[in-house]
Amino acid sequence: MNERNKSDIINLRRNQLTKAAYKVVGQKGYYDFTIRDIASEAGMSTGLVHYYFKNKEELLLHLLKEINKNILGSLNRSISKAKDPKEKLNIFMKQAFDLVTSEKDYSYLVIDFWSQVNKNDRMKRANVKLFKSYRDEVAAILTEGVEKGIFVKMEVVYAATVIISTIQGLIIQYVLDNNAFPYEDYTRKVMGQITDSVSQK
């Protein structure tokens, strides 16, 4: 077996285990899953799981990085088709809000990861990087809008931080209590208010 084939097999196995971990951790939570659960979901032995990932922490960190990469990849593909910054901002917000309903395990998984930030420095750094990528994406859209005269002049980093906070705050409340408010109606209103607040009148 040549090095390229070996690398392809490693990537394939790690992807299989990442998908299995996404499903298992989303259902069982950060503390209540075992490597045996992951192995069973992936159709592999526990020894094979340990061959590709040293321990649970390494597997979970890889999972968080893959989630971030996949979300940003999908977002960038959608945004690249947009014609103007206002459309890009709405695409960003809609995709963020839609994750709750299209990927039900995602929100529970991320909240579980947040619970580790005071106990695990590597998990904290991964979460910091995740949120920075969200802020940077929104800041880039806002900057483009300001430069083109579509958005009002603003403190871009602050505005991006507030937008991410508003989106995440609504998502968390809904994840904790699905009956607290009409989610789709509220997300539509929030998107409209955010767009209005940054747009030139």
C-alpha positions as CSV (number, residue, x, y, z in Angstrom):
1,M,0.0,0.0,0.0
2,N,1.5,3.4,-1.0
3,E,1.5,6.4,1.2
4,R,-1.4,8.1,-0.7
5,N,-3.7,5.1,-0.2
6,K,-2.7,4.9,3.4
7,S,-3.5,8.5,3.9
8,D,-6.9,8.1,2.1
9,I,-7.8,5.2,4.4
10,I,-6.9,7.2,7.5
11,N,-9.0,10.1,6.4
12,L,-11.9,7.9,5.6
13,R,-11.8,6.1,9.0
14,R,-11.4,9.4,10.9
15,N,-14.4,10.8,9.0
16,Q,-16.5,7.8,9.8
17,L,-15.6,8.1,13.5
18,T,-16.3,11.8,13.5
19,K,-19.8,11.3,12.1
20,A,-20.4,8.5,14.7
21,A,-19.1,10.8,17.5
22,Y,-21.4,13.6,16.2
23,K,-24.5,11.4,16.5
24,V,-23.5,9.7,19.8
25,V,-22.4,12.8,21.7
26,G,-25.4,14.7,20.4
27,Q,-27.7,12.0,21.9
28,K,-25.8,11.0,25.1
29,G,-24.0,14.2,26.0
30,Y,-20.3,15.0,26.7
31,Y,-20.0,12.9,29.8
32,D,-22.2,9.9,29.2
33,F,-20.7,8.4,26.0
34,T,-17.9,5.9,25.8
35,I,-15.4,4.9,23.1
36,R,-17.4,1.7,22.8
37,D,-20.5,3.7,21.9
38,I,-18.5,5.4,19.1
39,A,-17.1,2.2,17.9
40,S,-20.5,0.5,17.8
41,E,-22.0,3.4,15.9
42,A,-19.2,3.4,13.4
43,G,-19.1,-0.4,13.0
44,M,-15.5,-0.6,14.3
45,S,-13.7,-2.1,17.2
46,T,-12.7,0.0,20.2
47,G,-9.1,-0.8,19.4
48,L,-9.5,0.7,15.9
49,V,-11.0,3.9,17.4
50,H,-7.9,4.2,19.7
51,Y,-5.7,3.7,16.7
52,Y,-7.1,6.8,14.9
53,F,-7.7,8.9,18.1
54,K,-5.6,8.6,21.2
55,N,-8.5,9.3,23.6
56,K,-11.9,10.9,23.9
57,E,-10.6,14.4,24.1
58,E,-8.7,14.2,20.8
59,L,-11.8,12.7,19.1
60,L,-14.0,15.5,20.5
61,L,-11.6,18.2,19.5
62,H,-11.4,16.8,16.0
63,L,-15.2,16.7,16.0
64,L,-15.5,20.4,17.0
65,K,-13.0,21.4,14.3
66,E,-14.8,19.4,11.7
67,I,-18.1,21.0,12.7
68,N,-16.6,24.4,12.4
69,K,-15.0,23.6,9.0
70,N,-18.2,22.2,7.6
71,I,-20.4,25.1,8.8
72,L,-18.1,27.7,7.5
73,G,-17.6,25.8,4.2
74,S,-21.3,25.6,3.6
75,L,-21.8,29.3,4.6
76,N,-19.0,30.5,2.3
77,R,-20.4,28.6,-0.6
78,S,-23.8,30.2,0.0
79,I,-22.4,33.7,0.6
80,S,-20.2,33.5,-2.5
81,K,-23.4,33.4,-4.6
82,A,-24.9,36.5,-3.0
83,K,-25.0,39.8,-4.9
84,D,-24.6,42.3,-2.0
85,P,-23.6,42.5,1.7
86,K,-27.2,42.7,2.9
87,E,-28.0,39.4,1.2
88,K,-24.8,37.9,2.6
89,L,-25.8,39.0,6.1
90,N,-29.2,37.5,5.8
91,I,-27.7,34.2,4.5
92,F,-25.4,34.1,7.5
93,M,-28.3,34.7,10.0
94,K,-30.7,32.2,8.3
95,Q,-28.1,29.5,8.2
96,A,-27.2,30.0,11.8
97,F,-30.9,29.9,12.9
98,D,-31.7,27.0,10.6
99,L,-29.0,24.8,12.1
100,V,-31.2,24.3,15.2
101,T,-33.9,22.6,13.1
102,S,-31.9,21.0,10.3
103,E,-29.2,19.6,12.6
104,K,-31.0,18.9,15.9
105,D,-28.0,17.3,17.6
106,Y,-25.8,20.2,16.7
107,S,-27.0,22.7,19.4
108,Y,-26.9,20.1,22.2
109,L,-23.4,19.1,21.1
110,V,-22.1,22.7,21.1
111,I,-23.7,23.5,24.5
112,D,-21.9,20.3,25.9
113,F,-18.6,21.6,24.5
114,W,-19.2,25.0,26.1
115,S,-19.5,23.3,29.5
116,Q,-15.9,22.2,29.2
117,V,-14.3,25.6,28.7
118,N,-13.3,26.1,32.4
119,K,-12.0,22.5,32.7
120,N,-10.2,21.9,29.5
121,D,-7.8,24.5,27.9
122,R,-7.8,22.8,24.5
123,M,-11.6,22.7,24.4
124,K,-11.6,26.4,25.4
125,R,-9.2,27.3,22.6
126,A,-11.3,25.4,20.1
127,N,-14.5,27.2,21.2
128,V,-12.7,30.6,21.2
129,K,-11.6,29.9,17.6
130,L,-15.1,28.9,16.7
131,F,-16.7,32.1,17.9
132,K,-13.9,34.2,16.5
133,S,-14.6,32.7,13.1
134,Y,-18.3,33.7,13.4
135,R,-17.5,37.3,14.4
136,D,-14.9,37.6,11.6
137,E,-17.3,36.4,9.0
138,V,-20.0,38.9,10.1
139,A,-17.4,41.7,10.5
140,A,-16.2,41.1,6.9
141,I,-19.8,41.3,5.6
142,L,-20.4,44.5,7.6
143,T,-17.1,46.1,6.4
144,E,-18.0,45.4,2.8
145,G,-21.5,46.9,3.4
146,V,-20.0,50.1,4.9
147,E,-17.5,50.5,2.2
148,K,-20.2,50.2,-0.5
149,G,-22.5,52.6,1.3
150,I,-25.2,49.9,1.9
151,F,-24.6,49.9,5.7
152,V,-24.3,52.8,8.0
153,K,-20.9,53.6,9.4
154,M,-20.3,51.6,12.6
155,E,-17.8,50.0,15.0
156,V,-17.7,46.8,13.0
157,V,-16.2,44.5,15.6
158,Y,-18.7,45.6,18.2
159,A,-21.6,45.3,15.8
160,A,-20.5,41.8,14.7
161,T,-20.2,40.7,18.4
162,V,-23.7,42.0,19.2
163,I,-25.2,40.2,16.1
164,I,-23.6,36.9,17.1
165,S,-24.7,37.4,20.7
166,T,-28.3,38.0,19.6
167,I,-28.4,35.0,17.3
168,Q,-26.8,32.6,19.9
169,G,-29.0,34.0,22.7
170,L,-32.2,33.2,20.8
171,I,-30.9,29.8,19.8
172,I,-30.0,28.9,23.4
173,Q,-33.4,29.9,24.7
174,Y,-35.1,27.8,22.1
175,V,-32.9,24.8,22.7
176,L,-33.7,24.9,26.4
177,D,-37.4,25.3,25.9
178,N,-38.9,24.6,22.4
179,N,-42.2,25.9,23.6
180,A,-41.0,29.3,24.9
181,F,-41.8,31.2,21.7
182,P,-42.6,30.7,18.0
183,Y,-39.0,30.1,16.8
184,E,-39.5,30.8,13.0
185,D,-41.5,33.9,13.7
186,Y,-38.9,35.3,16.1
187,T,-35.9,34.5,14.0
188,R,-37.6,36.3,11.0
189,K,-38.2,39.3,13.2
190,V,-34.7,39.3,14.6
191,M,-33.2,39.1,11.1
192,G,-35.3,42.0,10.0
193,Q,-34.3,44.1,13.0
194,I,-30.6,43.4,12.6
195,T,-30.7,44.2,8.9
196,D,-32.6,47.4,9.5
197,S,-30.2,48.5,12.3
198,V,-27.2,48.4,10.0
199,S,-28.7,49.5,6.8
200,Q,-28.7,53.0,5.3
201,K,-32.2,54.5,5.4
